[in-house]
């Protein structure tokens, strides 16, 4: 089962839990006010690529951990970032601010980038480089437009 990363699966699941709770509790809670089809497409390609390649290690595109220490850093730093992500979700659940948008877009971006670098996963790294700037841009633009409308 070298192709399956159970730790990556756990990190992705942990990131998704607050998003699912938010979607269930606030079905009308998010309105996409800023639209740019190209940026949205890049974000979605990157997002699904990050989810897939955090979990599945494709042979010849995933070269494993640099060392046991790199694996330990992967586990510890990602665990801290996931806890921070969930914590910010809990604290800022109903507040749509630029701070929340920045933090909740930067933290998963950092998780995916760090994971791609430490695991030497070419596909995860490419996906995270697509996802991170697009996700941060969309999140910030939407939060600014939301504040301006309020």
GIKA-V875661 format. One record per backbone hydrogen bond with DSSP energy under -0.5 kcal/mol. NH is the residue of the N-H (numbers start at 0). CO is the residue of the C=O. If there is no record, write none. Layout:
# GIKA-V875661
[[NH & CO] [NH & CO]]
This chain:
# GIKA-V875661
[[3 & 0] [4 & 54] [5 & 3] [8 & 4] [9 & 5] [10 & 6] [11 & 7] [12 & 8] [13 & 9] [14 & 10] [15 & 11] [16 & 12] [17 & 13] [18 & 14] [19 & 15] [20 & 16] [21 & 17] [22 & 18] [23 & 19] [24 & 20] [25 & 21] [28 & 25] [31 & 29] [32 & 30] [34 & 32] [39 & 35] [40 & 36] [41 & 37] [42 & 38] [43 & 39] [44 & 40] [45 & 41] [46 & 42] [47 & 43] [48 & 44] [49 & 45] [50 & 46] [51 & 47] [52 & 48] [53 & 49] [54 & 50] [55 & 51] [56 & 2] [56 & 54] [57 & 55] [60 & 57] [61 & 57] [62 & 118] [62 & 119] [63 & 118] [65 & 117] [70 & 66] [71 & 67] [72 & 68] [73 & 69] [74 & 70] [75 & 71] [76 & 72] [77 & 72] [77 & 73] [78 & 74] [79 & 75] [80 & 76] [81 & 77] [82 & 78] [83 & 79] [84 & 80] [85 & 81] [86 & 82] [87 & 83] [88 & 84] [89 & 85] [90 & 86] [91 & 87] [92 & 89] [94 & 91] [95 & 93] [96 & 94] [100 & 96] [101 & 97] [102 & 98] [103 & 99] [104 & 100] [104 & 101] [105 & 101] [106 & 102] [108 & 104] [109 & 105] [110 & 106] [111 & 107] [112 & 108] [113 & 109] [114 & 110] [115 & 111] [116 & 112] [117 & 113] [118 & 114] [119 & 115] [119 & 116] [120 & 115] [121 & 60] [121 & 119] [124 & 120] [125 & 121] [126 & 122] [127 & 123] [128 & 124] [129 & 125] [130 & 126] [131 & 127] [133 & 129] [134 & 130] [135 & 131] [136 & 132] [137 & 133] [138 & 134] [139 & 135] [140 & 136] [141 & 137] [142 & 138] [143 & 139] [144 & 140] [145 & 141] [146 & 142] [147 & 143] [148 & 144] [149 & 145]]
